[in-house]
Amino acid sequence: MAESVLSVNVEKIRWRQYLELCKPKVVLLIVFTAVVGMLLSTPGAIPLQEFVFGTLGIGLAAASGAAVNHWVDQRIDLLMERTQNRPLPTGGLSSRAAITFALGLCALSMVLLVAFVNNLTALLTLISMIGYAVVYTMFLKRNTPHNIVLGGAAGAAPPVLGWAAITGTVNTEALLLFLIIFIWTPPHFWALAIRRKDDYAKANLPMLPVTHGIDFTKLQILLYTLMLVAVTLIPFVIKMTGLVYLAGALALGVGFVYHAAKLYSTESDQHAMKTFGYSIFYLSALFAFLLVDHYARIAVRAFM
């Protein structure tokens, strides 16, 4: 009886470790932006099959990329305080189990997308996953301080994947959603990198605060944030969105500039984590405003 209970507890712990490999909080944001891309792609009802299996396929691919990231970075993770308790550094999961799990998720994702969505979405999703798990994690992250800028394309892809899942095409509006996340990624990540500078230095990773210093990184965060605010106004300028989105984008942008400016003006890593935390809220809320504006405009047209 005792052995049976112990076995159940071990399996429960292992299940949680597999879940941790997937980086569920990151995947949740990825899936959310992909779903927004789906909903914005058409003024009418979206097809249920493409919506359900597109969401599942994109989510599984994101989880697969996260698991590969754990597998590739396990030695680095052991050196860093933030990551040393992950499943692979602690020995909770074997390296073989992690990569087998990651490849299984990837295969299932591709099967779902090809069989129930469309080939374009499957191809773009695969390219995005390879961009993050291989190009960024294995090469850019270890060789250039511009890693997050160059590698940010993979993380910016989900709205495009969602758009392609419903329409089978990629247009200018989808690419604009991509551009917003692409410009958002550096100030979001660099705020965390400032706080974890010593960890990255210990692991010999050329993150911007390590190679160019904290003050330079703070300036880049502020400049990218200003650029981001400008980019987020383009949907309104090209009449992709209306006044609801414009008001939300401006209010959120003022908040992000405030945090970036405060981080720039304070010493050391003070305010870095508050800026990082706000950046996550910012992107989630910005995409929520895109949705609210989209359906508000549809409702207005229906009553006119």
N, C-alpha and C positions, 0 to 999 in steps of 0.2 A: 504493500500500500504506500509506504513512504517513498519507494523508488518510483512508483507511478506519479505521485504528486511532484516529486523532484523533476521527472521528465517533462511534465506539463509546464512547470515553471521555467525550465530551460528553453522549451520551445517558445514560450511567451516572450522571454527575453530576446531570443534570436529573431523572432518576428519583428520586434521593435527595432532591432539593429538593421535588419533589411530595410525597414521603413526609413531609418535615419540615413541610409545610403542614398535614398531618393531625394534628400533635401526637400521635404514636403512643403515648407514655407515658400521656398523659391519656386517650386513647381506650381504652387497655388497661384502665385502672381503671374507666372508664365501662362497658365491656362486661362486666367481671367482676361489677360490682354488678348489672347487668341480668340476667346469667346466674343469680346468686344469687336474684334475684327470681323467675325462672322455676322454679328448683328448689324453692324454698320454697312455691310456689303450690299444690302438690298433694302428697299423701302417696304417690302412686303414680308410675309411670313417666310421663315427659312425652312428648308426641307429637314424633317426630323432625323432621317438616317444620316445625312452628312453632318448634322449638328452633333448627334450623339457619338458617332464613331470618329468624327474629326476631333472632337474634344478628347476622347479616350486615346486616340492615336498620338496626338500632339503631347498629351500629358505623359504617356508612357515613354515617348522618345525623350522628353525632358528628364524624366526620372532615370532613364538609361544613361544619358549624358552625365548626370550627377553621380551615378554609381561608378562610371568609368573615371570620373574626376577623383573620387575617393581612392580607387585602385591605383591610379597613376601617382597620386600625391601622398601615399601612405607613409613613405619615409620622411617627407617634409612635414606632414601632419604630426609626426612623433616629436618633432623639434619645437613646434609652436604651441604655446599655452592654449590658444583658442581652439585648437583642433586635436590635441593629444588624447582626448577622451573619445574620439570617434571609433567606430567598430573595428577597423583594421589595425590602427596603432595599439589598441588595448588587447588585441587578439580575440575579440568577441566573434569575429568572422575571419575565415581564412581568405587569403588573396584569391585563391581559385574559386571559392564560393562567390566572392564579390564580382569577379569578371564574368563568371557563368550567369549570374543573376542579371548583370547589365546587358549582356548579349541576348539573353532571353527576352528581356523587356524590349530591346531594339527590334528583334525579329517579330514579336507580337505586334508592335506598333506598325511596322511596315505591312504586315498581313492585313491588319484592320484598315489602314489607309488605302491600300491598293484595291482591296476587295469591296470596300463599302463607301469610299470617298472618291478620290481620283488620283491618277498617277502624278500629276503636277504637285499636289500636296505632299504625297509620299516622297517625291524627289527633293522638294525644298526642305522638308522636315529632316530627311537624312543628311542633306548638306549642312543644315543648321547644327545638327547633333555632332557631326564630324568636326565642324568648325569650332565648337566649344570643347568637346572631349579630346580631340587630337590636336588641331592647329593651335588653339589657345593654351590648353592645359599642358601639352607636351613640349611645345616650341616657344610660343610668344611669351608665356608666363615666366619662362626660365631665361630668356635671352634679351628682352628689351623693356625699358621702362614705359614704352608706349603700348605695352601688352593689352591693357584694358581698352584702349582706344581702338586698336586694330581688331581685337577679339570681340569687341562689343557688338559687331554685326550679328553674331550668332544669337546673342541674347535679345537683340532687337527684332528678330524674325517672327515671333509668335503672331502678331496681328496680321502679317502677310500670309502666314500659314492658314489662319482662320479665314481670311478673305478668299484665299484660293480654294479652301475646302467647300465653300458655298457656291462660288461663281465659276471655279475652274480657270480663273485668270488672275492676273496681278496688274492693277492699274495705278495711276498717280496717287490716288487717295490712300491706297494701301501702303505705298512707298513712303508717304508722308507720315503715317503712323510709325513705320519703321524708323524714320529719321528722328522722330521725337524721342523714342527709347534709346536710339544710338547716341544722341547728344546728352541724354539724361544719365547714361551709364557712368561716364568718367567722374562727374562730381559726386554721384552716389557712392561709387566704390572708393574713390580717393579719400573721402571723409573717414571711412573705416580704416583705410590703409594708414592714415596719419595716426590713428589710435593704436594700430598694431605694427607700427614701424619697427620696433625692436624685434618682434617675432619674425617679420619678413627678413630683416638683416641677419638674424640667427640662422634662418633657413637658406640664406644666400640667394634670395629672390630679388631681382632688380625692380622693385616697385618704386614708383616715382618719389615718395618721401625718402626712400633709402638712397637713391641715386642723385636726386636733385635737392633734397632737403625739404623740411616742413613748410617753410615760408614760400618757396616756389610752388609747392603743391597747393597751398591755400589760395595763391593768386590764380592758379589754373582752375580751381574749383569755382572761384568767383566769376572768371571769364566765361567758363562753360555754362554757368548758371544763367548769365546774362544772354548768352547765345541761345540757350534753351527757351527762355521766355520769348525771345523773338521768333523762334521756330514754331512755338505753340500758337502763335497768332496767325500763322499761314492758313490753317483750316478755315478760319473765319474770312480771311481775305479772298480765298478762292471760292467762297460760298459753299464749302463742304459742311459748315456748321453755322449756327445762328447766335443770337445774343446770349442765350443761356450758357452755352459753352464759353463764349468770350468773357463773360463776367467771372465764371469759375476759373478760367485759365489765368486771367489777370490777378485775381485774388490769391490763387495758389502760387503764382509766379512771384508776387510781392513777398509772400512768406518765405519762399526758397531763397530769394535774393537777400532777405533779412538774415537768414541763418548763415548763408555763405559769407556775407559781409561781417557778421559778428565773429565767425570762425577766423576770418582773415585778420581781424583787429585784435583778437585775443592771443595770449601767449601759449606756446607749446600746443598740446592736443586738447586744450579746453574747448568745449563746445563741438568737438568732432562727432561724438556719438549722437548728440542732439540733431546735428545736421544730417547725419546718416539716417536716423529715425524719421526725420521729416521727409527726406527724399523718398522713402518707401510710401509714406502717406501721400505725398505729392502725386506720384505716378498713379496710385490706385484711385485717388480722387479725380485726377485729370481724366482718366479713362471713364470713370463713372459719369462725369459731366458730358463726355462725348455721347454716352448712351442716353442720358436724360435729354440732352438737346436733340438727338436724333428722333426720339419718339415724341417729343414735344412738337417738333416741326411736322411730323406725320399727322399728329392729332389736329394741329391747326389747319393743315391742308384739307383734312377730312371734313371739317366743319365750315370751310369756306365755299 
